[in-house]
Amino acid sequence: MNAIIVVNAYTRLPAELNQPERMQCELEKLGVHADIVRNRPSLRSERADFCVYFDKDKYAARALERNMRLFNRAEAVELCDDKMLTYLALEGFPMPETVSSLLCYSTPPEHDPLIGEAERLGYPVVVKENFGSLGRQVYLAHTREELETLHARLLAKPHLFQRFVKESAGRDLRVIVVGGKAVAAMERTSSGGDFRANLAGGGRGKRVTADGEGARLAEAVADRLGLDFCGVDLLFGEEGYLVCEVNSNAFFGGIEAVTGINVARAYAEHIVREMRENR
């Protein structure tokens, strides 16, 4: 079998580059020739047995999917990349209460009614850009003034407001799901008092067993979204786990270092198994 591993055209981050290299290594151990390529318009006519898609460009994903099987599929990538679409797709799952921003074509009124809707969630309010990664586009508004400032700054960008889960401040659970099965998990804790627990932001990880309630919830999330591979981030709510976000391109490096589990190998084995079974 031949494959392509697609990465973003502009990425330069070591963690992002480690992802395709690990995947290439594990696929080749299984007898699959895999080329790492950067996304580009001409790639849309590329042909291979399958593609491991480590980008979030929904247009390129749909074009590539006309010619080959994508891991993850284009629709699943799109659902995960847009945090509000994720929230809507996971209706019925335990999640923090969320209010979507509104599309703005012109100057909003001085007293934007959306601020009142967001305030119902209580302070502090989590404000998230719908598109973002590594926790960089996630903010916390402690007052109405901060909320109005953030909303005004993000007015031209899709964003949402979310109830702050104080029990989970600076702490979450990352569960990796491959082929419908939770294969690795770690509890992440922030440093320096940050309310976000991302390892890329200086957080620390501790291995936990990938079973129990958290694993079952993560597996159900992956199934609902149609994901072959993902990282599901769960918050520690007062009455149990809450789904925070789902990452269709969760990095291998951090969780492999923390848990000692070869996540890339598990993903490669799933892909090869799927391809052989569906030939």
N, C-alpha and C positions, 0 to 999 in steps of 0.2 A: 504493500500500500504506500501511496504517496500523499503527503499532507502539506498544507501551508499553515504557518502560525502567524497571525496578523496582529501587529501592534500599531499604536497610534503613530501617525506620520511625524509628529513633533516631539514625542516623548524622549526625555533624556535622564529621567530619574533612575538611579541604580536599582531600586526596588522593582520598578516597572520593567527594566531590562532583564533582571534576574528571572522574572516570571517565564518569558518565552524560552530562555536558555535552559531552565530546569525542565520545561515541558519537552523541548527538543531532545534533551538527553534521555529522558525516560521513554519517550516514544521510540527512539532509535534502539534502545535496549530490547524493545518488543518487536523489532524488525520493520519499523515504519520509517521511511525517509521523510524528514520534515524540514522544510526551509522556513526560516524566519524572514518575514517581509514587512516593510512598513506600508501602511495603507496609502493608496493613491488611486486616482480615478481609473487608470487603465487596469487596475487589479480586478475590476468588476467583471472582466471577461476571462479571468484566470480559471483554469480547470484543475481539480485535484480530487482525490477520493473524499477528502474532508478538510475542514478548516477549523483550527482552534482559534477562536476569535477573542483576542485580548484588547479590543478597542470598544468604544461606545458609540461610534458613528452608525446611527440607525439606518441611514440611507445606503451606505456601503454594505451593511450587513444584509439588508433585504436583496440587494443586487447580487451579492455573492451566493446567497441561498438559492438562487435560481439554478446554479450550476453544481452545487455540492452541499453536503450536510454540514451544518455549522454546530459547533459546540462552544457556547450555548446557542440556541436558536435565536434568530433575529428578534422575534416578539418578546422572548424572555429577557434579552438584553435591554430592550426598550422599556419594559415594565420596571426593571430594576434601576435603570439610569435616572428615571424621573421619579423622585420621591413621592410626589402626589399620586402618580399612577400606581406606584407600589401600594400606597395606602388604600386606594380605591379597589385595587385587585384583591386585597386581603380583607375585604369586608367580612365580618364575623370572627376574625382573629383578635386576640387581645392586643390592643395597641393604645398608645397615648391619644387622647382626644386631639383632633387636628382640624384646623380651619385653613382653607386654601385662600391665597391671595386672588385678586380679581384682575382680569386683563384690562390694562389701562391704555386707551387710545389718545387721551387728552389730559389736560391738567385737572387733577382731582379737586373736589371742593376743599375749603379750608379745614372743615371738620369731617374727615373721611369716616364714614360709618363702619368701615372695615376694622378700624382701631377698636371700636366698642366690641365687635365680635371677638377679636383677639383677646381683649381684656377679660372676657368671660372665663378664659382658661386660668386666670390667676397669675400673679407675679411670683417669681420671675417667669417670663414667657420665652420658650425656645423659638428662635426664628431661623428657618433653613431655606437656603436657595434650593430649588428643585433639582438642580444639576450641580454636582460637586463631589469631591472625594477627599479622603484623608482628614475629614473633620474641618477642613479649611473654610467651608461656606456655611458653617453652623455658628449661631450667635445666641447670646442670652441677654434679654432686656429686663432690667430690674424695675424700671419705672415707665410711666406713660411717655415721658420725654424721650427715653432711650428707644421705646417701641416706635414712636413716631419718626424718630431719626432713622432707624433701620429700615422702616417701611418706605420712607421717602427715598432712601438710597437705593433700594432694591425695586423701586416701582416699575422699572422697565424690564425686570427679570422675573420669571415665574418663581414664587416663593410661598412658603407656608408658615403657619404659626402652630405650635404644639405645646400641650401641657407639660410642664417640667415635672419629672418624676424624681422628687427629692430623695427618696430612698436609694436611688441608684446614681446619685451625683458622683461623677468621677469614677464610675465603675460599671462594667457591663460584661456580658458573656458572648464571646465569638464562637460560633459553631460552624464547622466546615461540613457541608453535605455533598457527597459524590454519589451519583447514580441512585438517589433516594435514600441513602444511608449516611447518618452522621459518623464521620470517621475521625474527627479531632475537635477538641474544644479547649479554650483557655479563658480564664477570667482576666480581664484587663483593668488595670487601675491607673488613674492619671497621676501625674506628678505636679507639684507646685500649685495645687488647689484648682486645677482646670476641671470644668464640669464634663469635658470630653475625655474619653479613655483611649483614644487611638495610639497605637505604638509609634506611628510616624510623628506624633506630637509629643513624644517623650514618655508615653505611658509604659507600664510594665505588665508583663504577662505571666500567668501562673497556670500550669497544666491542670486540667480537670478531666474527669472521665466523661467521654462522649456518650452518655446514656441518660436515662431518666426523663423528667418532664421537659427540660430544655431541649434535649436531643429530639424528642418526639415532636415538639412544636416546630423546631427548625426543619425537620423532615417534611412535615405537613405544609410548611411555607414553600419549600422547594417544589413540592408536588403541585401546589396551586399555581405557581408561577411558571411551571414547565421547565425547570432548570436541571441541567446535567450536573452542574457544579456551582457552588455559591458559598459565601460566608454570610450567615445570618447573625445579626447583632441583637441580642436580647437585653432588656433592662430588667432590673430587680424591682418589681412593683410590690406594693403593700400586700396584694393578694396573689402574687405569682408573677411569672415572667410576662413581659410585654415586648412585642416585636418593635424594634426601633428602626432598623434599616436592613436591606438585603443587597449584597454586593455580588454581582455576577462575575466579577474578575478579582475576587479576593486574593491578595498576595500570598504566595506560599512561604516566603522567607521567614517572616516573624513567627508564624504558628509552627512551622517545622523546627525552628530553633528552640522554641519553648517546650514543645511536646515530644520532639524526637520522632514524630510520625512523618513518613514520606508521603505527603499529600499529593505531590506531583505524580508519583508512581500510581497512587490510587486513581487519579483522574485519567492518566494514560491507559491504565488497564480497563477502566470503564469504557473509554472511547473505542479501544480496539475490540472489546467484547461486543459493543453495540454495532460496530461496523460489520463484524463477522456474522452476527446473528441476523442482520437485516440486508445481507447481500442477495 
